[in-house]
Amino acid sequence: MSAEIRPFSDSMSVTNKMELLSKLEGHQDVVNMALILPAEDGVISISDDKSIRIWLKRDVGNYWPSICHILPAPAICMDFNNETKRLFVGLDNGSISEFTVASDYNRIDHKRNYLAHQNRVTSVIFSLVTEWVLSVGRDKYFVWHCSETGRRLCGYLCNSWITALQFDMQSKHAFIGDYNGSITMLKIEENSFKPITSLKGHSAAIRCLAWDSSKQMLYSGGFDKIVICWDIGGKKGTAYELQGHHNKVTSLVHSNTSQLLLSSGEDNMIIAWNMTKKRCETPEWAENDNCQRCQRPFFWNIKSMYDQKTIGLRQHHCRRCGKAVCDTCSSNRSVIPIMGYEFRVRVCDECHSVITDADRSSLASYHDSKHCIMHMDVDESRGQALTSGADRVIKLWDVSKILNSL
């Protein structure tokens, strides 16, 4: 659905609850992904400059690389298992490289390559429970390998590029987002799969997915600037939209402790969404030949225009009730946080009259990272977040105030 987007200063306030702790600079190209090392003052990063870097905090307080390993192709995605110190890196040439990281983070050893895809690997996940390496790529394939033998177990061919992946290790359900904006849910076995359902709500490519295993909620962010919350556990097809970004949504992280959903985007913003509040689904947009408020005809309703001797009007939609209305009957704008609209959108005059000040209370907070974010990671235990950007910079933030804001 389209919505009117206004500058941040006109629609929502940008708070200053994030404190910049460190800037990590040294990559020669876009930093595609970076992760905070658990229980360690360190960061792992990968980049289009073909490098894997492990940054450790020195006594002087700055971060410096303890490892800079050069790969045969640009590194696009990765997954690090802290328990086994195994690192899996998906490359632009379609292969996945597995490494073992030393306990002091001063050495990495190459273990094997998985010839997984014929094109760029867009996401990789290592499941220690099943000993599987799951990956998706631009060759339209979702495949999984045995991490003990390196053998390919099975694969699923999608209709378009696959851009995002999430996996529930207990139930063995995989969620794969594609370039067409659809999410396919599969039940995975070692050598087979069973399609469960397809989720369709985005009007453009899926960019990122996040999975809340405790509440069985799936979150998706797309090129259409929208975040959609899918209630998988409810099994009722319930989906809530969150509209607050002004550009592509690039990363999603759900906090189990604070029940916040953090989203980042190419608009430089990090949005903290309050997921403890009950939200409403956005209505389906109605289609009609006449305005459903004043009954004047729309411009394609030639018969009514002739009968009423009037010029047809352009059709619009109220974001609160979904009715087809003309511009005159929908001249007002309002935020509707309970429906995920954190910026002002078109509402009909009738709906505008019943929206109260309490209804306009924001359920999200905005934080400016001052760089175009490619990926975000959060360490809840330390109250830290990490953003990696197209500007080749990694930023480490103190976000404890955001996580403790509820």
C-alpha positions as CSV (number, residue, x, y, z in Angstrom):
1,M,0.0,0.0,0.0
2,S,1.2,3.5,-0.8
3,A,1.4,6.1,1.9
4,E,2.4,9.8,2.1
5,I,5.9,10.1,3.5
6,R,7.0,13.4,5.1
7,P,10.4,14.5,6.4
8,F,11.3,13.3,9.8
9,S,10.9,16.7,11.3
10,D,7.3,16.9,10.2
11,S,6.1,13.6,11.4
12,M,8.2,12.1,14.2
13,S,10.9,13.1,16.6
14,V,14.4,11.7,16.5
15,T,15.7,10.9,20.0
16,N,19.3,10.7,21.2
17,K,19.3,7.6,23.3
18,M,22.1,6.0,21.3
19,E,25.7,6.8,22.4
20,L,28.5,6.1,19.9
21,L,31.2,4.0,21.6
22,S,33.6,3.3,18.7
23,K,34.1,3.6,15.0
24,L,35.9,0.8,13.2
25,E,37.5,2.0,10.0
26,G,39.8,0.1,7.6
27,H,37.8,-1.7,5.1
28,Q,38.3,-0.7,1.5
29,D,34.8,-1.4,0.3
30,V,31.2,-1.8,1.6
31,V,31.0,-3.7,4.9
32,N,28.2,-6.2,4.2
33,M,27.9,-7.6,7.6
34,A,29.5,-7.4,11.1
35,L,28.8,-9.3,14.4
36,I,29.6,-8.5,18.0
37,L,31.6,-11.3,19.6
38,P,29.7,-12.8,22.5
39,A,31.5,-12.3,25.9
40,E,34.4,-10.5,24.2
41,D,35.2,-6.9,23.3
42,G,35.5,-7.8,19.7
43,V,33.8,-7.7,16.3
44,I,33.9,-9.9,13.2
45,S,33.3,-8.2,9.9
46,I,33.2,-9.1,6.2
47,S,33.3,-6.8,3.2
48,D,33.2,-6.5,-0.6
49,D,37.0,-5.9,-0.3
50,K,37.2,-9.8,0.1
51,S,38.4,-9.6,3.7
52,I,37.4,-11.2,7.0
53,R,38.5,-9.1,9.9
54,I,38.4,-9.7,13.6
55,W,38.7,-6.6,15.7
56,L,39.7,-6.7,19.3
57,K,39.5,-3.8,21.8
58,R,43.0,-2.7,22.9
59,D,44.0,-1.2,26.3
60,V,43.8,2.3,24.8
61,G,40.1,1.8,24.1
62,N,40.3,1.5,20.3
63,Y,39.6,-1.5,18.2
64,W,42.3,-2.9,15.9
65,P,42.2,-6.0,13.6
66,S,43.9,-9.0,15.1
67,I,43.1,-10.9,11.9
68,C,42.7,-9.8,8.2
69,H,42.1,-12.8,6.0
70,I,41.7,-12.3,2.3
71,L,39.1,-14.5,0.5
72,P,38.9,-15.4,-3.3
73,A,35.7,-13.3,-3.7
74,P,33.7,-10.6,-2.0
75,A,32.2,-11.8,1.3
76,I,28.4,-11.2,1.4
77,C,27.0,-12.9,4.5
78,M,28.2,-15.0,7.5
79,D,27.2,-16.9,10.6
80,F,29.4,-17.4,13.7
81,N,28.8,-20.1,16.3
82,N,30.5,-19.0,19.5
83,E,30.1,-22.4,21.2
84,T,32.2,-24.2,18.6
85,K,34.1,-21.1,17.2
86,R,33.0,-22.1,13.7
87,L,32.6,-19.3,11.1
88,F,30.7,-19.7,7.9
89,V,31.1,-17.1,5.2
90,G,29.0,-16.9,2.0
91,L,30.8,-15.5,-1.0
92,D,29.8,-13.7,-4.2
93,N,31.0,-16.6,-6.3
94,G,28.4,-19.0,-4.8
95,S,30.6,-20.9,-2.4
96,I,30.6,-21.0,1.4
97,S,33.9,-21.1,3.3
98,E,34.1,-22.6,6.8
99,F,36.7,-21.5,9.3
100,T,37.7,-22.4,12.8
101,V,38.5,-19.4,15.0
102,A,41.1,-19.7,17.7
103,S,39.8,-19.1,21.3
104,D,42.0,-15.9,21.6
105,Y,40.7,-14.6,18.3
106,N,44.2,-14.2,16.9
107,R,44.0,-17.0,14.2
108,I,41.5,-18.5,11.9
109,D,42.0,-21.9,10.1
110,H,40.2,-22.8,6.9
111,K,38.3,-26.1,7.2
112,R,36.4,-26.6,4.0
113,N,34.5,-25.0,1.1
114,Y,30.8,-25.8,0.3
115,L,30.1,-25.5,-3.4
116,A,26.5,-24.4,-2.6
117,H,25.4,-22.1,-5.3
118,Q,26.0,-20.9,-8.9
119,N,25.7,-17.3,-7.9
120,R,26.0,-14.9,-4.9
121,V,25.2,-16.4,-1.5
122,T,22.7,-14.0,0.1
123,S,22.3,-15.6,3.6
124,V,23.9,-18.5,5.5
125,I,22.9,-20.1,8.8
126,F,24.6,-22.8,10.8
127,S,22.4,-25.1,12.9
128,L,24.4,-26.8,15.6
129,V,21.3,-28.8,16.7
130,T,21.1,-30.6,13.3
131,E,24.7,-30.0,12.1
132,W,23.4,-28.4,8.9
133,V,24.7,-25.4,6.9
134,L,21.7,-23.8,5.3
135,S,22.1,-21.1,2.6
136,V,20.2,-19.2,-0.1
137,G,21.5,-17.4,-3.2
138,R,20.8,-15.6,-6.4
139,D,20.6,-18.9,-8.3
140,K,17.1,-19.2,-6.7
141,Y,18.2,-22.2,-4.6
142,F,17.8,-22.9,-0.9
143,V,20.2,-25.7,0.0
144,W,21.4,-27.4,3.1
145,H,24.6,-29.3,3.7
146,C,25.9,-31.6,6.4
147,S,28.5,-29.7,8.4
148,E,30.2,-32.9,9.5
149,T,30.9,-34.3,6.0
150,G,30.4,-31.3,3.7
151,R,27.8,-33.3,1.7
152,R,24.9,-31.6,0.0
153,L,21.7,-33.0,1.6
154,C,18.8,-31.4,-0.4
155,G,17.7,-28.2,-2.1
156,Y,14.6,-26.2,-3.0
157,L,14.2,-24.2,-6.2
158,C,12.4,-20.9,-5.8
159,N,10.7,-18.8,-8.5
160,S,13.1,-15.9,-8.1
161,W,16.3,-14.8,-6.4
162,I,16.3,-15.7,-2.7
163,T,17.3,-12.8,-0.6
164,A,16.8,-13.7,3.1
165,L,16.6,-16.8,5.3
166,Q,15.5,-17.7,8.8
167,F,15.5,-21.2,10.4
168,D,13.8,-22.5,13.6
169,M,16.2,-25.1,14.8
170,Q,13.7,-26.9,17.1
171,S,10.8,-27.4,14.7
172,K,13.0,-27.4,11.6
173,H,11.0,-24.9,9.7
174,A,12.7,-22.6,7.2
175,F,11.5,-19.2,6.0
176,I,12.9,-18.0,2.7
177,G,12.2,-14.5,1.4
178,D,12.6,-13.8,-2.3
179,Y,13.0,-10.9,-4.7
180,N,9.3,-10.9,-5.7
181,G,8.3,-10.1,-2.1
182,S,7.1,-13.5,-1.1
183,I,8.1,-15.7,1.9
184,T,8.0,-19.5,1.6
185,M,7.7,-21.6,4.7
186,L,9.2,-25.1,4.4
187,K,9.4,-28.1,6.8
188,I,12.9,-29.5,6.5
189,E,14.1,-33.0,6.9
190,E,17.6,-34.3,6.3
191,N,17.0,-35.3,2.7
192,S,13.6,-33.9,1.9
193,F,11.3,-30.9,2.5
194,K,7.6,-30.2,2.7
195,P,6.1,-26.8,1.6
196,I,3.8,-25.4,4.3
197,T,2.6,-22.0,3.1
198,S,3.5,-18.8,1.3
199,L,3.3,-15.4,2.9
200,K,2.5,-12.5,0.6
201,G,2.4,-8.9,1.9
202,H,5.3,-7.0,0.5
203,S,5.1,-5.2,-2.8
204,A,8.8,-5.4,-3.5
205,A,11.8,-7.6,-2.6
206,I,12.3,-9.0,0.8
207,R,15.6,-7.7,2.3
208,C,15.8,-9.2,5.8
209,L,14.0,-11.6,8.1
210,A,14.0,-12.1,11.9
211,W,12.5,-15.0,13.9
212,D,11.2,-14.9,17.5
213,S,11.1,-18.6,18.4
214,S,9.4,-17.9,21.8
215,K,6.3,-16.2,20.4
216,Q,6.7,-17.8,17.0
217,M,6.6,-14.4,15.2
218,L,8.3,-13.8,11.9
219,Y,9.4,-10.3,11.0
220,S,10.2,-9.3,7.4
221,G,11.6,-6.0,6.0
222,G,11.6,-5.1,2.3
223,F,12.5,-2.8,-0.4
224,D,9.0,-1.3,0.0
225,K,10.2,0.3,3.2
226,I,7.7,-1.7,5.3
227,V,8.2,-4.2,8.2
228,I,5.6,-6.9,8.4
229,C,5.0,-9.0,11.6
230,W,3.6,-12.5,10.8
231,D,1.9,-14.4,13.6
232,I,3.1,-17.9,12.6
233,G,2.2,-19.5,16.0
234,G,-1.4,-18.2,15.9
235,K,-2.1,-20.0,12.6
236,K,-4.7,-17.4,11.7
237,G,-2.9,-15.6,9.0
238,T,-2.6,-12.4,11.1
239,A,-0.1,-9.9,9.9
240,Y,0.7,-6.4,11.2
241,E,2.5,-3.7,9.2
242,L,5.0,-1.2,10.6
243,Q,5.6,1.8,8.4
244,G,8.2,4.3,9.6
245,H,11.3,4.0,7.3
246,H,11.8,6.3,4.4
247,N,14.0,3.9,2.5
248,K,14.7,0.2,2.2
249,V,14.7,-1.8,5.4
250,T,18.0,-3.6,5.7
251,S,18.1,-5.4,9.0
252,L,15.8,-6.6,11.8
253,V,16.7,-7.7,15.3
254,H,14.1,-8.8,17.9
255,S,14.9,-8.4,21.6
256,N,13.5,-11.2,23.7
257,T,14.3,-9.3,26.9
258,S,12.8,-5.9,26.2
259,Q,10.3,-7.1,23.6
260,L,11.5,-4.4,21.2
261,L,11.9,-4.9,17.5
262,L,14.8,-2.9,16.1
263,S,14.8,-2.2,12.4
264,S,17.5,-0.3,10.4
265,G,17.5,1.0,6.9
266,E,19.2,2.9,4.1
267,D,17.6,6.1,5.5
268,N,20.3,6.0,8.2
269,M,17.6,5.4,10.9
270,I,17.3,2.7,13.6
271,I,13.7,2.4,14.8
272,A,12.8,0.7,18.1
273,W,9.2,-0.7,17.8
274,N,7.3,-1.4,21.0
275,M,5.9,-4.9,20.5
276,T,4.3,-5.2,23.9
277,K,1.3,-3.2,22.7
278,K,-1.6,-4.8,20.9
279,R,-1.7,-3.7,17.2
280,C,-4.3,-3.9,14.5
281,E,-4.1,-5.2,11.0
282,T,-4.3,-2.7,8.2
283,P,-7.6,-3.0,6.3
284,E,-7.8,-4.2,2.7
285,W,-8.3,-1.3,0.3
286,A,-11.8,-1.2,-1.1
287,E,-12.5,-0.7,-4.8
288,N,-15.6,1.2,-5.9
289,D,-16.9,3.3,-8.8
290,N,-18.0,6.1,-6.5
291,C,-16.6,7.8,-3.4
292,Q,-17.9,5.7,-0.5
293,R,-18.4,8.9,1.6
294,C,-20.0,11.5,-0.8
295,Q,-21.0,9.1,-3.7
296,R,-19.4,11.3,-6.4
297,P,-18.1,9.3,-9.3
298,F,-14.5,8.5,-9.9
299,F,-13.0,9.4,-13.3
300,W,-13.5,6.0,-15.0
301,N,-17.3,5.9,-14.1
302,I,-18.5,7.5,-17.3
303,K,-22.2,6.7,-16.8
304,S,-22.4,8.4,-13.4
305,M,-20.4,11.4,-14.6
306,Y,-22.9,11.8,-17.4
307,D,-26.0,11.3,-15.1
308,Q,-24.6,13.7,-12.5
309,K,-23.2,16.1,-15.1
310,T,-19.9,16.3,-13.2
311,I,-16.2,15.6,-13.8
312,G,-14.9,12.4,-12.3
313,L,-12.6,12.4,-9.3
314,R,-9.4,10.6,-8.5
315,Q,-9.7,7.6,-6.2
316,H,-7.8,7.6,-2.8
317,H,-8.0,5.3,0.2
318,C,-8.4,5.9,3.9
319,R,-5.6,4.1,5.8
320,R,-7.8,3.5,8.8
321,C,-10.9,2.0,7.3
322,G,-9.7,1.2,3.8
323,K,-12.7,2.8,2.0
324,A,-12.3,4.3,-1.5
325,V,-12.7,8.1,-1.1
326,C,-12.1,11.3,-3.0
327,D,-9.6,14.0,-2.1
328,T,-12.3,16.2,-0.6
329,C,-13.5,13.5,1.7
330,S,-10.0,12.6,2.8
331,S,-8.3,16.0,3.2
332,N,-6.9,15.2,6.7
333,R,-3.7,13.4,7.7
334,S,-2.9,11.6,10.9
335,V,-0.5,9.1,12.5
336,I,-2.1,5.7,13.4
337,P,0.6,4.0,15.5
338,I,-1.7,1.1,16.5
339,M,-1.8,0.2,12.7
340,G,2.0,0.8,12.4
341,Y,1.7,4.2,10.7
342,E,4.3,6.3,12.6
343,F,4.1,9.1,10.0
344,R,1.0,11.0,8.9
345,V,-1.1,9.2,6.3
346,R,-4.4,9.9,4.5
347,V,-7.6,9.3,6.5
348,C,-11.2,10.1,5.6
349,D,-13.0,12.8,7.5
350,E,-15.2,10.4,9.4
351,C,-12.2,8.4,10.7
352,H,-10.2,11.6,11.5
353,S,-13.1,12.8,13.8
354,V,-12.8,9.7,16.0
355,I,-9.0,9.5,16.3
356,T,-8.0,10.8,19.7
357,D,-4.7,12.2,21.0
358,A,-4.2,8.9,22.8
359,D,-4.5,7.1,19.5
360,R,-1.7,9.3,18.1
361,S,0.8,8.3,20.9
362,S,3.8,6.9,19.2
363,L,4.7,3.2,19.7
364,A,8.2,3.6,18.3
365,S,11.4,5.7,18.8
366,Y,13.8,6.9,16.1
367,H,17.6,7.1,16.3
368,D,19.9,8.5,13.7
369,S,23.0,6.4,12.9
370,K,24.3,9.0,10.4
371,H,25.3,6.3,7.9
372,C,23.6,4.0,5.4
373,I,23.2,0.8,7.3
374,M,23.8,-2.5,5.5
375,H,23.4,-4.8,8.6
376,M,22.8,-4.5,12.3
377,D,23.6,-6.7,15.3
378,V,22.6,-6.4,19.0
379,D,24.1,-7.8,22.2
380,E,21.4,-7.5,24.7
381,S,23.5,-8.6,27.7
382,R,25.8,-5.6,27.3
383,G,23.3,-3.2,25.8
384,Q,25.3,-2.7,22.7
385,A,24.4,-2.5,19.0
386,L,26.6,-2.6,15.9
387,T,25.9,-1.1,12.5
388,S,27.9,-1.7,9.4
389,G,27.5,0.6,6.5
390,A,27.9,1.4,2.8
391,D,30.4,4.1,3.9
392,R,32.9,1.3,4.8
393,V,32.5,2.2,8.5
394,I,31.4,0.0,11.5
395,K,29.8,1.8,14.4
396,L,29.5,0.3,17.9
397,W,26.7,1.9,20.0
398,D,25.5,1.9,23.6
399,V,21.7,1.2,23.3
400,S,21.0,0.3,26.9
401,K,18.6,3.2,27.3
402,I,16.6,2.1,24.3
403,L,16.4,-1.6,25.5
404,N,15.4,-0.4,28.9
405,S,12.9,2.2,27.7
406,L,9.8,0.1,28.3
